[in-house]
Amino acid sequence: MKDIRIGIIGGGLMGREMASAFARWCALTDVSVRPVLTAVADLNPATLSWFDIIPSCTLRTGDYKELLASPDVDVVYVAVPHHLHEPIYLDVLAAGKDLFAEKPFGIDLASAKRILEGVRTSGRFVRCSSEMPFFPGAQRALSLAGSGTLGRVLEVVSGFHHSSDLDPNKAANWKRMNQFCGEGGALNDLGMHACHLPLRLGWNPTRIFAQLQKGYPQRPDGKGGLAVCDTWDNALLHTWTTIGENEVPLRLEMKRLAPGATNTWFIEILGTEGGVRFSTAEPKTLWVFERGKEQWWKKTELGFGTPFKAVTGGIFEPGFPDVIQQMWAAYLMEREGLLEGRFGCATPEEAVATHEIFAAALESQRTSTVVPIPGLS
């Protein structure tokens, strides 16, 4: 098995999650590459100390450029606030490393386009993190959508909901501030999750009417005062796309203020002959609609049918750590030219396409009108 040496810039929540996926790589049975964490960079010494438990991680530094200079790093995963994406991503590429980027791939559309140009100039292998489509239910929905068995598609809904901002006493962090998160707010933070499958299916939105909503204008700053929170927290994007010869409504939802939702990704595709519905709120359950003399929804328990096979028994349900690992398997196998028709990670072009949608959504909110999406029309 070929070892791929990984460096992580940003060792917080997602950095530790990725490292944990590497630690249980032995669970996968049909991969020919293995990630080995060799370096991590973070400004917080306490965060760096967590990686002491990983023997292979011999470089722990507060300077990410030291990590980039290391000959013992092949691929760099970057999880930092959005305003730092562009400079760090471009530094990774300039150092001759392959990049696994976090969404939204730059703080705004202009930034994303500059990163894409850097990707093309460097020739490095780059993909963007988006793990939710690796759930078995999402894969089945993707397969049914491309099979033609649903008939004429009538409508599509894809979204990501959580309720992390419902508590007004929750301290503000960088995701609640435009200068760090970007004007898109929840669009930047959650939008890739909603857009990934529709874009992969070629269902590019061409027109949009956006309804954006802000939550609490101030939150505790964690220091005894209040911090201004100016990002958009909820977004309903009413768009139109073309599927076959027909214009179809496609609704994209991103919500930080969704009562009852912990961390829920979902997709629903309805057609004249059939339909499919999946939500991570029920990770084993797939709903399939069939039309005959009578009409009905069929409930199927899928079990552990992931794109990359694992030792986990087929009767068990998958969870977030599993799809993180599946996403990394897709990244590393595609990097080696071994994806072999399996679902791949979000491409830089798809990441830029999400920013085209977000920029049009912001314009629609400002003007209260339906606006075209220039890059996708």
C-alpha positions, -999 to 999 in steps of 0.1 A, spaced: 0 0 0 13 34 -10 17 60 18 7 96 12 22 120 36 -4 146 49 1 180 65 -28 198 82 -30 236 84 -56 244 111 -57 217 137 -91 226 152 -124 208 149 -121 196 114 -83 191 115 -88 166 144 -116 149 126 -94 143 95 -66 130 116 -90 106 133 -101 93 99 -65 85 91 -61 66 124 -88 41 115 -78 37 78 -75 -1 84 -113 -2 83 -112 3 45 -107 -28 24 -105 -17 -12 -80 12 -13 -44 10 -23 -32 42 -7 -29 52 30 -27 87 45 0 93 70 -2 125 91 33 139 93 28 176 101 3 200 116 4 238 118 -17 259 142 -13 291 161 -27 276 193 -2 256 213 -30 238 231 -44 227 198 -10 215 186 -6 194 218 -36 172 208 -15 158 179 11 145 204 -9 113 204 -1 106 167 34 92 165 38 99 127 31 136 133 67 147 139 63 183 129 40 205 150 45 242 143 29 276 147 42 286 113 24 270 84 52 280 60 75 257 79 51 229 72 50 238 35 88 237 34 89 202 47 99 175 22 79 150 43 45 164 31 28 155 -2 -8 168 4 -20 197 26 -54 199 41 -63 235 51 -91 243 76 -89 280 84 -113 310 85 -126 320 50 -106 352 47 -74 332 49 -83 307 22 -68 326 -7 -34 334 7 -28 300 22 -42 280 -7 -19 299 -31 10 293 -8 3 256 -7 3 255 -45 34 276 -48 52 252 -25 45 224 -50 20 205 -27 -14 190 -36 -43 206 -18 -74 194 -1 -93 227 4 -121 235 27 -153 252 15 -162 279 4 -129 280 -15 -122 317 -9 -142 344 9 -161 355 -23 -164 349 -60 -134 370 -70 -112 352 -44 -124 318 -57 -116 327 -92 -81 337 -83 -76 304 -64 -89 285 -95 -63 303 -117 -36 294 -92 -48 257 -94 -46 257 -132 -12 275 -133 3 252 -108 -10 219 -122 -14 205 -87 -42 181 -77 -69 201 -58 -103 192 -45 -127 208 -20 -141 191 11 -178 181 9 -185 149 28 -223 146 29 -228 130 -6 -207 101 6 -236 88 27 -251 56 11 -285 73 8 -270 103 -10 -253 79 -34 -286 61 -41 -303 94 -47 -276 103 -72 -279 70 -90 -317 73 -93 -314 109 -105 -291 98 -133 -310 67 -142 -339 83 -161 -364 62 -141 -379 93 -123 -395 106 -155 -396 143 -161 -381 159 -130 -407 183 -115 -387 198 -86 -355 195 -65 -348 205 -30 -313 203 -15 -302 218 18 -283 218 50 -298 228 84 -285 232 119 -296 251 150 -263 262 164 -273 299 164 -307 295 182 -291 303 216 -287 341 219 -261 335 247 -238 315 225 -205 335 221 -198 350 187 -170 334 166 -155 343 133 -184 327 113 -207 354 125 -186 383 111 -185 393 75 -148 403 76 -138 367 84 -167 346 70 -175 368 40 -207 386 31 -223 353 21 -225 342 58 -244 309 58 -241 307 21 -203 305 24 -205 283 55 -231 257 44 -237 263 7 -213 237 -8 -233 210 10 -265 221 -7 -250 227 -41 -226 197 -45 -251 170 -58 -271 193 -81 -239 207 -97 -225 172 -101 -257 162 -119 -253 191 -143 -283 209 -128 -267 244 -129 -290 271 -116 -295 299 -142 -318 324 -124 -323 330 -87 -346 347 -62 -330 348 -27 -345 352 7 -318 358 33 -323 363 70 -301 375 98 -304 362 134 -292 380 165 -274 413 157 -252 409 188 -238 380 208 -215 378 238 -179 382 228 -166 358 255 -148 387 272 -177 402 291 -189 424 262 -209 421 230 -198 414 195 -216 426 163 -228 397 142 -235 409 107 -236 377 86 -267 361 70 -278 331 91 -305 316 69 -309 314 31 -337 301 9 -325 302 -27 -353 298 -52 -336 289 -85 -344 275 -119 -323 249 -137 -327 230 -170 -331 192 -168 -335 176 -202 -356 200 -222 -375 214 -192 -370 242 -168 -372 229 -132 -374 247 -98 -344 239 -77 -345 252 -41 -313 254 -21 -315 259 17 -288 268 42 -299 275 77 -281 281 110 -314 289 127 -334 257 120 -352 246 152 -347 210 160 -320 203 134 -286 193 148 -266 189 116 -290 178 89 -282 174 52 -310 164 28 -320 161 -8 -354 154 -25 -360 149 -62 -395 145 -75 -405 134 -110 -435 123 -130 -426 86 -127 -408 85 -94 -390 103 -67 -363 99 -40 -358 115 -6 -328 112 18 -319 130 50 -290 125 74 -316 128 102 -323 92 93 -289 80 80 -301 44 71 -334 54 56 -341 60 19 -375 70 6 -384 61 -30 -416 72 -47 -432 50 -73 -462 58 -95 -484 31 -108 -522 25 -107 -516 37 -71 -489 60 -58 -468 53 -28 -436 61 -10 -414 30 -1 -391 31 29 -358 12 25 -332 6 52 -298 8 34 -272 -2 59 -235 4 54 -233 6 16 -205 31 12 -186 38 -21 -154 24 -7 -159 -10 11 -151 -13 48 -150 -40 75 -181 -25 90 -210 -49 88 -236 -41 62 -264 -40 87 -250 -10 106 -257 26 99 -230 50 87 -221 82 105 -202 114 101 -167 99 108 -174 73 81 -183 98 54 -152 119 63 -131 88 57 -150 79 25 -143 115 12 -106 111 19 -105 78 2 -121 94 -29 -96 122 -28 -65 100 -25 -77 74 -50 -86 100 -76 -52 116 -70 -37 83 -80 -60 79 -110 -78 50 -93 -113 64 -86 -127 40 -112 -161 56 -117 -168 61 -80 -181 95 -67 -154 121 -64 -148 151 -42 -160 186 -52 -138 200 -80 -124 236 -80 -147 244 -108 -177 232 -88 -165 253 -58 -163 284 -81 -198 276 -94 -212 277 -58 -197 312 -55 -215 322 -87 -247 312 -71 -239 330 -38 -229 362 -56 -262 362 -75 -281 355 -43 -266 385 -26 -276 407 -56 -311 393 -55 -314 400 -18 -302 436 -24 -327 442 -52 -356 420 -42 -356 407 -78 -350 375 -98 -314 378 -112 -295 357 -136 -264 337 -125 -239 349 -151 -213 322 -148 -239 294 -150 -265 308 -174 
